Amino acid sequence: MEQLTDLKAILHSKRANIYYLEKCRVMQKDGRVLYLTEAKSEYQYWNIPIANTTVILLGTGTSITQAAIRMLASAGVLVGFCGGGGTPLLAANEVEWLSPQSEYRPTEYIQGWMSFWFDDEKRLDAAKQLQTARIQFMQTVWAKDRNLITEGFNLSDEDISSALNTACARITHAPKVSNLLQIEAEFTKRLYKIAANRTKKKDFVRERESTDIANAFLNHGNYLAYGLAACTLWVLGIPHGFAVMHGKTRRGALVFDVADLIKDTLVLPWAFICAKENATEQEYRQQCLQAFTDHKALDFMFDQVKAIALKHRETKGDAPV
């Protein structure tokens, strides 16, 4: 069986895999984590490279053994139970994360986070930093991603550049978090309109309960982004309840804050593009995960959260994550 240090040899920010599993059994066998599927006349085993995995989502018809959970926890893999396609059974609920327990996770990031969190002005500044980074990430990705440019998501287009510039200017001058939330809502609404125009999807309305394919893909992709955000915060040791923007009364709100860094840039356009092409849920999921990898979304999340956490705290000799 692999040693604990071997299982964590790959930094979380560099790991490549997110798994969504359904109609299978996850188990430990010969020092490996496998999932078992039932074919017509036989059972088939598939290996999960847990040392290179960040999140495993267990969908409908799944079960998992205690031994498998133990190995996943040793490798620092987040495990979530969800409904079909990665979306929770109750739409109002977030994925219930089973966080691996360890007494040796870093402390400098939560200490840095708490050094500013109780100060309203500094918390507002952190929220602005996240929202500005979100805009900058979109400017970077949409300027160079050839596939998105081919589909009409071109940074040089007037409606896109105008939306980005307007949002960036308003974020800088927002006096309160409530203003930032309004700016975010209006900015995302403009992006929905842009995406609907590019993909010729008439009369699109964003409704999380809607059964149309674009809304379903947006829900699905958002939960993939939440998985990356939850992984980032767990590795850095920052509890999900210390949000800077989405509400101090929501226990998982910081996950939403961090997921916002990449959602509009990667999840949103591909949801509309894949809906236009009538792609399957699996094809859309693969496209999202490939986009996360191509543009180093997890790396970006780590960099931004670490920068905010350490902005108000001097540290020496921090270990990499």
ROFINU-228274 format. One record per residue (C-alpha): residue number from 1; residue in one letter; x, y, z. Coordinates in Angstrom, 3 decimals, padded with zeros to 6 digits. Layout:
! ROFINU-228274
k r X Y Z
NUM A X Y Z
...
This chain:
! ROFINU-228274
k r X Y Z
1 M 000.000 000.000 000.000
2 E 001.261 003.483 -000.869
3 Q 002.698 005.581 001.901
4 L 000.842 008.713 002.967
5 T 003.608 010.953 001.620
6 D 003.402 009.231 -001.786
7 L -000.337 009.796 -001.987
8 K 000.106 013.548 -001.496
9 A 003.169 013.880 -003.757
10 I 001.221 015.879 -006.376
11 L 000.256 019.346 -005.156
12 H -003.509 019.898 -005.140
13 S -003.128 022.929 -007.377
14 K -001.472 020.704 -010.012
15 R -003.862 017.746 -009.932
16 A -005.687 016.959 -013.153
17 N -008.783 014.887 -012.340
18 I -012.339 015.409 -011.182
19 Y -014.509 012.283 -011.244
20 Y -018.282 012.075 -011.497
21 L -019.465 008.496 -010.953
22 E -022.901 006.933 -011.134
23 K -024.325 003.394 -011.012
24 C -021.170 001.872 -009.606
25 R -019.463 000.724 -006.407
26 V -016.278 002.415 -005.195
27 M -013.911 000.198 -003.217
28 Q -010.315 -000.401 -002.172
29 K -008.505 -003.357 -003.703
30 D -004.809 -004.227 -003.496
31 G -003.872 -000.750 -002.277
32 R -005.814 001.042 -005.028
33 V -009.210 002.741 -005.202
34 L -011.404 001.252 -007.928
35 Y -014.942 001.639 -009.131
36 L -016.902 -001.412 -010.205
37 T -019.474 -001.297 -012.996
38 E -021.799 -004.061 -014.121
39 A -021.704 -004.925 -017.816
40 K -024.093 -007.319 -019.576
41 S -022.363 -010.494 -018.467
42 E -019.493 -009.420 -016.218
43 Y -018.200 -006.864 -013.743
44 Q -015.579 -004.358 -014.829
45 Y -013.047 -002.625 -012.565
46 W -011.631 000.822 -013.303
47 N -008.755 002.394 -011.412
48 I -008.986 005.919 -009.927
49 P -005.559 007.644 -009.772
50 I -006.266 009.196 -006.384
51 A -002.898 010.940 -006.020
52 N -003.782 013.008 -009.106
53 T -007.439 013.610 -008.211
54 T -009.005 016.614 -006.482
55 V -012.726 015.761 -006.260
56 I -014.942 012.696 -006.615
57 L -018.680 013.266 -007.025
58 L -020.869 010.231 -006.303
59 G -024.118 010.422 -008.253
60 T -027.174 008.200 -008.400
61 G -026.826 004.480 -007.829
62 T -023.405 004.626 -006.137
63 S -021.945 003.149 -002.979
64 I -018.525 003.416 -001.370
65 T -016.658 001.335 001.185
66 Q -015.037 002.535 004.373
67 A -011.642 001.343 003.140
68 A -011.998 003.425 -000.038
69 I -012.921 006.531 001.977
70 R -009.866 005.965 004.157
71 M -007.545 005.909 001.138
72 L -009.229 008.914 -000.459
73 A -008.841 010.855 002.794
74 S -005.154 009.885 002.955
75 A -004.680 011.277 -000.548
76 G -006.561 014.496 000.297
77 V -009.424 013.861 -002.150
78 L -012.747 015.617 -001.537
79 V -015.799 013.340 -001.773
80 G -019.264 014.651 -002.515
81 F -022.685 012.990 -002.777
82 C -024.924 014.471 -005.435
83 G -027.839 013.807 -007.722
84 G -027.705 012.945 -011.401
85 G -025.180 014.841 -013.491
86 G -023.425 016.349 -010.492
87 T -026.403 018.411 -009.352
88 P -027.699 017.869 -005.755
89 L -030.977 016.105 -005.214
90 L -032.401 019.298 -003.661
91 A -031.630 022.268 -005.873
92 A -031.358 024.599 -002.871
93 N -028.622 022.492 -001.310
94 E -024.934 022.622 -001.959
95 V -022.995 019.403 -002.440
96 E -022.316 017.897 000.996
97 W -018.524 017.623 001.100
98 L -016.835 014.951 003.184
99 S -013.549 016.676 003.922
100 P -010.499 014.515 004.658
101 Q -009.314 015.113 008.206
102 S -005.715 016.038 008.948
103 E -003.966 017.772 011.831
104 Y -001.154 018.946 009.555
105 R -002.921 021.280 007.153
106 P -001.426 024.789 006.919
107 T -002.403 027.491 009.413
108 E -000.892 030.611 007.843
109 Y -003.747 031.090 005.360
110 I -006.608 030.901 007.869
111 Q -004.614 033.148 010.216
112 G -004.075 035.644 007.408
113 W -007.743 035.428 006.404
114 M -008.930 036.023 009.953
115 S -006.534 038.966 010.384
116 F -008.736 041.022 008.024
117 W -012.103 039.267 008.014
118 F -013.651 041.103 010.970
119 D -012.779 044.484 009.438
120 D -015.599 045.612 007.123
121 E -013.343 047.740 004.910
122 K -010.699 045.055 004.506
123 R -013.362 042.448 003.792
124 L -014.804 044.719 001.106
125 D -011.310 045.143 -000.322
126 A -010.899 041.348 -000.487
127 A -014.247 041.016 -002.268
128 K -013.187 043.647 -004.799
129 Q -009.891 041.823 -005.322
130 L -011.730 038.583 -006.132
131 Q -014.144 040.300 -008.498
132 T -011.354 042.186 -010.273
133 A -009.378 038.957 -010.656
134 R -012.495 037.360 -012.141
135 I -012.638 040.071 -014.825
136 Q -008.908 039.812 -015.524
137 F -009.133 036.034 -015.903
138 M -011.888 036.447 -018.487
139 Q -009.861 039.071 -020.342
140 T -006.880 036.712 -020.455
141 V -008.769 033.577 -021.476
142 W -011.162 035.091 -024.001
143 A -008.256 036.886 -025.682
144 K -006.376 033.659 -026.459
145 D -008.767 030.681 -026.454
146 R -009.152 029.885 -030.152
147 N -012.189 027.662 -029.652
148 L -014.093 030.367 -027.787
149 I -013.034 033.000 -030.313
150 T -014.287 030.769 -033.148
151 E -017.653 030.527 -031.374
152 G -017.889 034.316 -031.142
153 F -016.554 034.961 -027.630
154 N -013.931 037.460 -028.729
155 L -012.548 039.979 -026.285
156 S -012.267 042.620 -029.004
157 D -016.027 042.622 -029.694
158 E -017.690 045.838 -028.579
159 D -020.432 044.297 -026.411
160 I -017.958 042.065 -024.554
161 S -015.286 044.714 -023.983
162 S -017.936 047.213 -022.894
163 A -019.410 044.781 -020.358
164 L -015.981 043.991 -018.919
165 N -014.802 047.602 -018.733
166 T -018.047 048.800 -017.166
167 A -018.019 046.048 -014.540
168 C -014.357 046.667 -013.693
169 A -014.915 050.416 -013.195
170 R -017.999 049.857 -011.054
171 I -016.231 047.260 -008.888
172 T -013.443 049.722 -008.098
173 H -015.873 052.371 -006.822
174 A -018.384 050.109 -005.046
175 P -018.924 051.455 -001.502
176 K -020.481 048.296 -000.010
177 V -020.659 044.545 -000.560
178 S -024.347 044.894 -001.454
179 N -023.302 047.099 -004.381
180 L -020.791 044.451 -005.490
181 L -023.536 041.823 -005.480
182 Q -025.706 044.058 -007.664
183 I -022.800 044.707 -010.042
184 E -022.107 040.967 -010.248
185 A -025.758 040.163 -011.010
186 E -025.985 042.795 -013.750
187 F -022.644 041.767 -015.265
188 T -023.596 038.083 -015.414
189 K -026.985 038.999 -016.892
190 R -025.160 040.872 -019.698
191 L -022.965 037.838 -020.288
192 Y -026.032 035.584 -020.558
193 K -027.441 037.924 -023.189
194 I -024.129 037.959 -025.090
195 A -023.846 034.170 -024.967
196 A -027.468 033.715 -026.061
197 N -026.872 036.044 -029.036
198 R -023.658 034.248 -030.051
199 T -025.339 030.842 -029.977
200 K -028.649 032.090 -031.416
201 K -030.630 030.945 -028.386
202 K -033.665 033.203 -028.367
203 D -035.555 034.255 -025.238
204 F -033.091 032.687 -022.807
205 V -033.925 033.238 -019.141
206 R -031.612 032.023 -016.381
207 E -033.662 029.789 -014.097
208 R -031.978 027.175 -011.917
209 E -035.136 025.057 -011.830
210 S -035.576 025.143 -015.603
211 T -035.251 021.912 -017.579
212 D -033.891 023.454 -020.798
213 I -030.438 022.244 -021.766
214 A -028.561 025.560 -021.382
215 N -029.814 026.058 -017.812
216 A -029.067 022.421 -016.966
217 F -025.521 022.768 -018.296
218 L -025.000 025.998 -016.332
219 N -026.106 024.238 -013.129
220 H -023.849 021.287 -013.858
221 G -020.787 023.369 -014.723
222 N -021.259 025.614 -011.708
223 Y -021.105 022.607 -009.398
224 L -017.868 021.506 -011.023
225 A -016.495 024.976 -010.243
226 Y -017.783 024.651 -006.661
227 G -015.803 021.418 -006.391
228 L -012.585 023.185 -007.383
229 A -013.312 026.036 -004.982
230 A -014.054 023.654 -002.095
231 C -010.812 021.787 -002.800
232 T -008.822 025.036 -002.839
233 L -010.210 026.177 000.502
234 W -009.759 022.785 002.160
235 V -006.112 022.552 001.105
236 L -005.432 026.082 002.376
237 G -007.304 025.381 005.609
238 I -009.866 028.194 005.251
239 P -013.409 027.298 006.435
240 H -016.180 027.872 003.912
241 G -018.150 030.129 006.234
242 F -015.757 033.087 006.096
243 A -017.116 034.614 002.905
244 V -016.228 038.110 001.769
245 M -019.138 038.669 -000.554
246 H -021.944 036.110 -000.695
247 G -023.223 036.518 002.826
248 K -021.822 035.785 006.260
249 T -024.939 033.794 007.146
250 R -024.413 031.103 004.492
251 R -022.056 028.373 005.683
252 G -020.679 027.553 002.241
253 A -020.627 031.090 000.901
254 L -016.850 031.353 000.484
255 V -017.047 028.444 -001.970
256 F -019.327 030.613 -004.106
257 D -016.952 033.578 -003.818
258 V -013.994 031.538 -005.052
259 A -015.935 029.670 -007.752
260 D -016.905 033.046 -009.241
261 L -013.274 033.445 -010.305
262 I -013.786 031.003 -013.197
263 K -017.532 030.391 -013.649
264 D -018.344 033.153 -016.133
265 T -015.105 032.692 -018.053
266 L -015.260 028.931 -018.621
267 V -018.576 027.416 -017.509
268 L -020.925 030.011 -019.008
269 P -019.777 030.111 -022.658
270 W -019.363 026.349 -022.954
271 A -022.845 025.768 -021.497
272 F -024.357 027.775 -024.347
273 I -022.038 026.359 -027.010
274 C -022.693 022.761 -025.984
275 A -026.429 023.457 -025.751
276 K -026.355 024.811 -029.321
277 E -024.580 021.646 -030.464
278 N -027.053 019.482 -028.525
279 A -024.190 017.828 -026.678
280 T -024.740 015.190 -024.030
281 E -024.212 015.932 -020.370
282 Q -021.042 013.838 -020.402
283 E -019.677 015.719 -023.435
284 Y -020.350 019.049 -021.734
285 R -018.716 017.862 -018.531
286 Q -015.627 016.742 -020.427
287 Q -015.465 020.101 -022.204
288 C -015.623 021.963 -018.885
289 L -012.942 019.819 -017.290
290 Q -010.711 020.236 -020.330
291 A -011.161 024.009 -020.164
292 F -010.285 023.964 -016.454
293 T -007.085 022.083 -017.287
294 D -006.143 024.147 -020.360
295 H -006.436 027.442 -018.478
296 K -005.081 026.168 -015.129
297 A -008.259 027.150 -013.299
298 L -007.291 025.431 -010.045
299 D -003.856 027.080 -010.062
300 F -005.550 030.437 -010.562
301 M -007.910 029.864 -007.625
302 F -005.027 028.919 -005.341
303 D -003.009 031.974 -006.354
304 Q -005.861 034.405 -005.742
305 V -006.958 032.993 -002.377
306 K -003.372 032.776 -001.122
307 A -002.659 036.362 -002.202
308 I -005.682 037.683 -000.293
309 A -004.947 035.551 002.777
310 L -001.340 036.692 003.001
311 K -001.898 040.318 002.032
312 H -002.274 041.406 005.652
313 R 000.150 038.931 007.173
314 E 003.902 038.508 006.768
315 T 004.999 034.877 006.478
316 K 008.337 033.137 006.207
317 G 009.123 029.815 004.622
318 D 005.563 028.825 003.695
319 A 005.335 025.327 002.280
320 P 003.880 025.011 -001.232
321 V 000.449 023.555 -001.752
